[in-house]
Amino acid sequence: MKALFSSALLAMGSWLMHFDATATPNPPLPPVKTPEFRKDTVNITKFGAVPNGLTKSTAIQQAIDACSKAGGGVVLVPRGHWLTAGIEMRNNVNLHLAKGALVQFSDNHADYHLIKTSWEGVEAVRNQALIYGENLENIAVTGEGVFDGAGDTWRAVKKNKLTETQWKRLTASGGVVNEKKDTWYPSEQSLKGSTIPEAFYIRPGKQTPKDFEDIKDFLRPDMIVLARCKRILLEGVTFQNSPAWTIHPLMSEDITVRNVYAFNPEYGQNTDGIDLESCKNGILEGSTFDVGDDGICIKSGRDEQGRKRGMPTENFIIRNCTVYHAHGGFVIGSEMSGGARNLYVSNLTFMGTDVGLRFKAARGRGGVVENIFIDNVDMKNIVGQAIIFDLYYMAKDPVPLAGESTAPPVIKAEPLNEGTPTFRHIEIKNVTCNGAETAIMLRGLPEMPVKDISIENAVLQSTKPMLCIEAENIRLKNVTLLSKETKPVLEIQNSQNISFDNLKYTAGADLLMRITGDRTKNIKLTNTDTKAAKKDVELGDKVSKKVVLVSKN
C-alpha cells in the first residue's frame, strides 16, 4: 500500500512540473487506499468444481462465501475450464484466477436475475452483472486467467457489421431477425425489448424487476459491477465477450485497475471497456481495451438523476494504456451530469478508434467537467476526430459540404439553467495523430461555450484540420495541422479569445483562417507564417478586421 501511495504522489508531482506554473494550480490528489488480504487460500475444487467446461456448478460462489465468512483471504481458481452462473463478491475476498484458468459464464439466461440498478446514468432494471458486488470493502479480482461473459447469447447484431458469410452463419444459429431484416436478435424477448423506447428505465407502471420479465433477455448484464464499494483491486485478468459494459465501478472509491484486458467484438453494442461512474480516488494503468463501444470512459449520471446524485468522478490517474477498436479512446460523457474533475491522463495509445480524445454532452445534462490534464497521447487511423469537445452533438454538422453555405449553423441560445453542461480548464499536451477525418473539433452552446482549453505540442495528420464554434479562451501552441483539405485550415465561428502560437500547417494551403459569426472576438495569431497559405484570412458578414490580430510575438 505504501508503494502505491508513493506512486500517486510522484505522479502528481510530475504533473505539477509539466504544466504552466502561472496557470491555476493543479489540485492535489489524495492517496489511493488499496485492499489487503489474509494469506489463507480456498481452492474452488474443494466445493466440487470440475474443470471440463461442461459441469456447471456454484463452487466459485461457495468458496467466496466460505472465505469471507472465515475472515477473508484468497479464492483460487486453478488452471482449467470452469462453467458457472453469476458470481457475487464478498468482503475481504481476492478472487484469483491462475494462469490458464478460463471461467465461462453460463449462456442460460435463467441463471441470472433482474435487479434494480443504474444503466447509462439512470435508475433501471437489468440482469445482475456476471460479477457483482454492492456495499463491500476490501475486494479484488486478480490473476492471469480469463472471464468469458457469453455475450453473443445476449447481444443484438447489425447486419452491416458482418460479412455476408458471417450474417448467414449467425441467422442460421437461431434467434430472430427484425422486420427490416437488418438486425439479428438472440430471442423474441430481446427483439420485443428493442421496440420499447428506453425499455430498461424505471417509470410509472414499471417499478419492480417483476414488471420487466417479459423483456428479460433484452436487459443485458454488465460483466463486472462493483457498486458503492471501497478499496477495490482489479489486476492482471482478462474480461472478454461481455454482454454489455465490461468493467463498471459505480459510486465506489479507492479503485486500482492495473494490467487488465477487455476484449469484445468490434460489433458488440454497448460493450465499453471501463466506465468509471461517480467514483473517486483511483488509478487505472497498464491496461488494454479492444471493444465495441467507448474504451476508457468517465461518467457520473444522466440529467436530473445524475445532478441529484451529485457525485462527480474525481481524483484519478489514468496512464500507460492502449485502446484498439472503440468508439472513443478516452471519453468523458455524455452521461456526466454529476461532473468530473481532477483527472490526470498520460501515456495513452489509440489505434483504430472512432474518436481519440472525446468530450461529449448535451443540453439537459448539466454538470461541470473541469481540471482535466492530458499528456502524451499517440493515435493512428482514427475514423473520426482526433480531439473533440461537443456540447451539442445532435446539431447540424457545422462543417459544410461542397457547395453549401459557410454560414454558421443556427443553434438558438437558451437560458442558462441546471441542465446546461460546462467543460472548462482542460489541458492537452504532447499529442500525435497519424490519420483522422478531423484533427480538432470544438463545439459549444451559444449560452455556454467550451472554454479554457489549451492544446500544446501536437502534430495531427488528418483529412480536415480544425473547427472551432461557440468556444472561448482556447489556446493552441506549437500545433501542426497537416490536413488534406485546407479551405480553410482554421474554421472559427462565434468564438472569442482564441490564440494560435507557432501554428504550422500544410504548405500551399488554400485558406489559413475563415472567421464568421457576429459574436466572434479577439482572434490572435502569433509566430505563424501566414504566407505559406494562398490566402490568410477570410471574414464573414459583420466580422470586423479588428477581430483578428496577426503578430510575430
Secondary structure as the mmCIF struct_conf table of DSSP 4:
data_model
#
loop_
_struct_conf.conf_type_id
_struct_conf.id
_struct_conf.beg_label_comp_id
_struct_conf.beg_label_asym_id
_struct_conf.beg_label_seq_id
_struct_conf.end_label_comp_id
_struct_conf.end_label_asym_id
_struct_conf.end_label_seq_id
HELX_RH_AL_P HELX_RH_AL_P1 LYS A 2 HIS A 18
BEND BEND1 PHE A 19 PHE A 19
TURN_TY1_P TURN_TY1_P1 ALA A 21 THR A 22
BEND BEND2 ALA A 23 ALA A 23
HELX_LH_PP_P HELX_LH_PP_P1 THR A 24 PRO A 28
HELX_LH_PP_P HELX_LH_PP_P2 PRO A 30 LYS A 33
BEND BEND3 LYS A 39 LYS A 39
STRN STRN1 THR A 41 ASN A 43
HELX_RH_3T_P HELX_RH_3T_P1 ILE A 44 PHE A 47
TURN_TY1_P TURN_TY1_P2 GLY A 48 GLY A 48
TURN_TY1_P TURN_TY1_P3 PRO A 51 PRO A 51
STRN STRN2 ASN A 52 SER A 57
BEND BEND4 THR A 58 THR A 58
HELX_RH_AL_P HELX_RH_AL_P2 ALA A 59 LYS A 69
TURN_TY1_P TURN_TY1_P4 ALA A 70 GLY A 71
STRN STRN3 GLY A 73 VAL A 77
BEND BEND5 ARG A 79 ARG A 79
STRN STRN4 GLY A 80 THR A 84
STRN STRN5 ILE A 87 GLU A 88
TURN_TY1_P TURN_TY1_P5 ASN A 91 ASN A 92
STRN STRN6 VAL A 93 LEU A 97
HELX_LH_PP_P HELX_LH_PP_P3 ALA A 98 ALA A 98
TURN_TY1_P TURN_TY1_P6 LYS A 99 GLY A 100
STRN STRN7 ALA A 101 PHE A 105
HELX_LH_PP_P HELX_LH_PP_P4 SER A 106 SER A 106
BEND BEND6 ASP A 107 ASP A 107
HELX_RH_3T_P HELX_RH_3T_P2 HIS A 109 ASP A 111
BEND BEND7 TYR A 112 TYR A 112
STRN STRN8 LEU A 114 TRP A 119
TURN_TY1_P TURN_TY1_P7 GLU A 120 GLY A 121
STRN STRN9 VAL A 122 ASN A 127
HELX_LH_PP_P HELX_LH_PP_P5 GLN A 128 ALA A 129
BEND BEND8 LEU A 130 LEU A 130
STRN STRN10 ILE A 131 GLU A 134
BEND BEND9 ASN A 135 ASN A 135
STRN STRN11 GLU A 137 GLY A 143
BEND BEND10 GLU A 144 GLU A 144
STRN STRN12 VAL A 146 ASP A 148
HELX_RH_3T_P HELX_RH_3T_P3 GLY A 151 THR A 153
TURN_TY1_P TURN_TY1_P8 TRP A 154 TRP A 154
STRN STRN13 VAL A 157 LYS A 158
HELX_RH_3T_P HELX_RH_3T_P4 LYS A 159 LYS A 161
BEND BEND11 LEU A 162 LEU A 162
HELX_RH_AL_P HELX_RH_AL_P3 GLU A 164 ALA A 172
TURN_TY1_P TURN_TY1_P9 SER A 173 SER A 173
BEND BEND12 GLY A 174 GLY A 174
STRN STRN14 VAL A 176 VAL A 177
TURN_TY1_P TURN_TY1_P10 GLU A 179 LYS A 180
BEND BEND13 LYS A 181 ASP A 182
STRN STRN15 THR A 183 TYR A 185
BEND BEND14 PRO A 186 SER A 187
HELX_RH_AL_P HELX_RH_AL_P4 GLU A 188 SER A 194
TURN_TY1_P TURN_TY1_P11 THR A 195 THR A 195
BEND BEND15 ILE A 196 ILE A 196
TURN_TY1_P TURN_TY1_P12 PRO A 197 PHE A 200
STRN STRN16 TYR A 201 TYR A 201
STRN STRN17 ARG A 203 ARG A 203
TURN_TY1_P TURN_TY1_P13 PRO A 204 GLY A 205
STRN STRN18 LYS A 206 LYS A 206
BEND BEND16 THR A 208 THR A 208
HELX_RH_3T_P HELX_RH_3T_P5 PRO A 209 PHE A 218
BEND BEND17 LEU A 219 LEU A 219
HELX_LH_PP_P HELX_LH_PP_P6 ARG A 220 ASP A 222
BEND BEND18 MET A 223 MET A 223
STRN STRN19 ILE A 224 ALA A 227
BEND BEND19 ARG A 228 ARG A 228
STRN STRN20 LYS A 230 GLU A 235
BEND BEND20 GLY A 236 GLY A 236
STRN STRN21 THR A 238 GLN A 240
BEND BEND21 ASN A 241 ASN A 241
BEND BEND22 PRO A 243 ALA A 244
BEND BEND23 THR A 246 THR A 246
STRN STRN22 ILE A 247 LEU A 250
BEND BEND24 MET A 251 MET A 251
STRN STRN23 GLU A 253 ARG A 258
BEND BEND25 ASN A 259 ASN A 259
STRN STRN24 TYR A 261 PHE A 263
TURN_TY1_P TURN_TY1_P14 GLU A 266 TYR A 267
TURN_TY1_P TURN_TY1_P15 GLN A 269 ASN A 270
BEND BEND26 GLY A 273 GLY A 273
STRN STRN25 ILE A 274 GLU A 277
BEND BEND27 SER A 278 SER A 278
STRN STRN26 LYS A 280 GLU A 285
BEND BEND28 GLY A 286 GLY A 286
STRN STRN27 THR A 288 ASP A 290
BEND BEND29 GLY A 292 ASP A 293
BEND BEND30 GLY A 295 GLY A 295
STRN STRN28 ILE A 296 LYS A 299
STRN STRN29 GLY A 301 GLY A 301
HELX_RH_AL_P HELX_RH_AL_P5 ASP A 303 ARG A 309
STRN STRN30 THR A 313 VAL A 323
BEND BEND31 HIS A 325 HIS A 325
BEND BEND32 HIS A 327 HIS A 327
STRN STRN31 GLY A 328 ILE A 332
BEND BEND33 SER A 334 GLU A 335
STRN STRN32 MET A 336 MET A 336
TURN_TY1_P TURN_TY1_P16 SER A 337 GLY A 338
STRN STRN33 ALA A 340 MET A 351
BEND BEND34 GLY A 352 GLY A 352
BEND BEND35 ASP A 354 ASP A 354
STRN STRN34 VAL A 355 LYS A 360
TURN_TY1_P TURN_TY1_P17 ARG A 363 GLY A 364
STRN STRN35 VAL A 368 LYS A 380
BEND BEND36 ASN A 381 ASN A 381
BEND BEND37 VAL A 383 GLY A 384
STRN STRN36 GLN A 385 ASP A 390
BEND BEND38 LEU A 391 LEU A 391
TURN_TY1_P TURN_TY1_P18 TYR A 393 MET A 394
BEND BEND39 ALA A 395 ALA A 395
HELX_LH_PP_P HELX_LH_PP_P7 LYS A 396 ASP A 397
BEND BEND40 PRO A 398 VAL A 399
HELX_LH_PP_P HELX_LH_PP_P8 PRO A 400 LEU A 401
TURN_TY1_P TURN_TY1_P19 ALA A 402 GLY A 403
BEND BEND41 GLU A 404 GLU A 404
BEND BEND42 ALA A 407 ALA A 407
HELX_LH_PP_P HELX_LH_PP_P9 PRO A 408 PRO A 409
TURN_TY1_P TURN_TY1_P20 GLU A 418 GLY A 419
STRN STRN37 THR A 422 ASN A 434
BEND BEND43 GLU A 437 GLU A 437
STRN STRN38 THR A 438 ARG A 443
STRN STRN39 LEU A 445 LEU A 445
TURN_TY1_P TURN_TY1_P21 PRO A 446 GLU A 447
STRN STRN40 MET A 448 MET A 448
STRN STRN41 VAL A 450 SER A 462
BEND BEND44 THR A 463 THR A 463
STRN STRN42 LYS A 464 ILE A 469
BEND BEND45 GLU A 470 GLU A 470
STRN STRN43 ALA A 471 SER A 483
BEND BEND46 LYS A 484 LYS A 484
BEND BEND47 LYS A 487 LYS A 487
BEND BEND48 VAL A 489 VAL A 489
STRN STRN44 LEU A 490 GLN A 493
BEND BEND49 ASN A 494 ASN A 494
STRN STRN45 GLN A 496 ASP A 501
BEND BEND50 ASN A 502 ASN A 502
STRN STRN46 LYS A 504 TYR A 505
TURN_TY1_P TURN_TY1_P22 ALA A 507 GLY A 508
STRN STRN47 ALA A 509 ALA A 509
BEND BEND51 ASP A 510 ASP A 510
BEND BEND52 LEU A 512 LEU A 512
STRN STRN48 MET A 513 THR A 516
TURN_TY1_P TURN_TY1_P23 ASP A 518 ARG A 519
STRN STRN49 LYS A 521 THR A 526
BEND BEND53 ASN A 527 ASN A 527
HELX_RH_3T_P HELX_RH_3T_P6 THR A 530 ALA A 532
STRN STRN50 ALA A 533 ALA A 533
BEND BEND54 LYS A 534 LYS A 534
STRN STRN51 VAL A 537 LEU A 539
TURN_TY1_P TURN_TY1_P24 ASP A 541 LYS A 542
HELX_RH_3T_P HELX_RH_3T_P7 LYS A 545 VAL A 547
STRN STRN52 VAL A 548 SER A 551
#
